[in-house]
């Protein structure tokens, strides 16, 4: 059986009936959307989703920095005023 990674859950039927009410009752918490008692989606607040995207982007940038760290040795130092 799959784990449900949210404290709140609702069926797809409940979501179809009144999505606004479902979101309001969740009070900003994620909601697991279930189909035949299995999670098929998670409904999360927009600000939470945006924060997650920012964190993913920061993580990916961190990986690029680590990957390019060795390139620093071959870099040429420049002065912005001289450009």
C-alpha positions in Angstrom: 0.0 0.0 0.0 1.3 3.5 -0.9 1.9 6.0 1.8 -0.2 9.1 2.0 2.2 12.0 2.5 -0.4 14.5 3.9 -2.5 14.8 7.1 -5.6 15.5 5.1 -7.1 13.6 2.2 -10.1 13.7 -0.1 -11.5 11.6 -2.9 -11.6 12.8 -6.5 -15.4 13.0 -6.1 -15.1 15.3 -3.2 -12.7 17.5 -5.2 -15.1 17.7 -8.1 -18.1 18.6 -5.9 -16.6 21.6 -4.2 -12.9 22.3 -4.7 -13.1 25.8 -3.0 -14.6 24.3 0.2 -12.0 21.6 0.2 -9.1 24.1 -0.1 -10.7 26.3 2.6 -11.1 23.5 5.1 -7.5 22.4 4.6 -6.3 25.7 6.1 -3.2 25.8 4.0 -2.3 22.1 4.6 -1.5 19.8 1.7 -4.4 17.5 0.7 -3.8 14.0 -0.7 -6.3 13.4 -3.5 -7.2 9.7 -3.5 -8.5 7.5 -6.3 -9.7 4.1 -5.1 -7.9 4.8 -1.7 -4.6 5.5 -3.4 -2.9 8.9 -3.7 -3.1 10.2 -7.2 -2.2 13.8 -6.6 -1.5 16.4 -3.9 -3.2 19.7 -3.7 -1.0 22.3 -2.1 -1.3 26.1 -1.6 0.1 28.2 -4.4 2.7 29.9 -2.1 3.9 26.5 -0.9 4.3 25.3 -4.6 6.2 28.5 -5.5 8.5 28.1 -2.4 9.2 24.5 -3.5 10.1 25.6 -7.0 12.5 28.2 -5.6 14.2 25.5 -3.4 14.6 23.2 -6.3 16.1 25.9 -8.4 18.5 26.8 -5.5 19.5 23.2 -5.2 20.1 22.9 -8.9 22.2 26.1 -8.9 24.2 24.6 -6.0 24.9 21.5 -8.1 26.2 23.7 -10.9 28.4 25.6 -8.5 29.9 22.3 -7.2 30.4 21.0 -10.7 32.2 24.2 -11.9 34.3 24.6 -8.7 37.4 23.1 -10.4 37.1 25.7 -13.2 38.1 28.4 -10.8 41.8 27.4 -11.1 41.8 28.2 -14.8 39.8 31.4 -14.5 41.3 34.7 -15.6 40.9 37.5 -13.0 39.6 40.8 -14.5 38.8 44.2 -13.1 35.3 45.5 -14.0 36.6 49.0 -14.2 39.1 48.0 -17.0 36.4 46.5 -19.2 
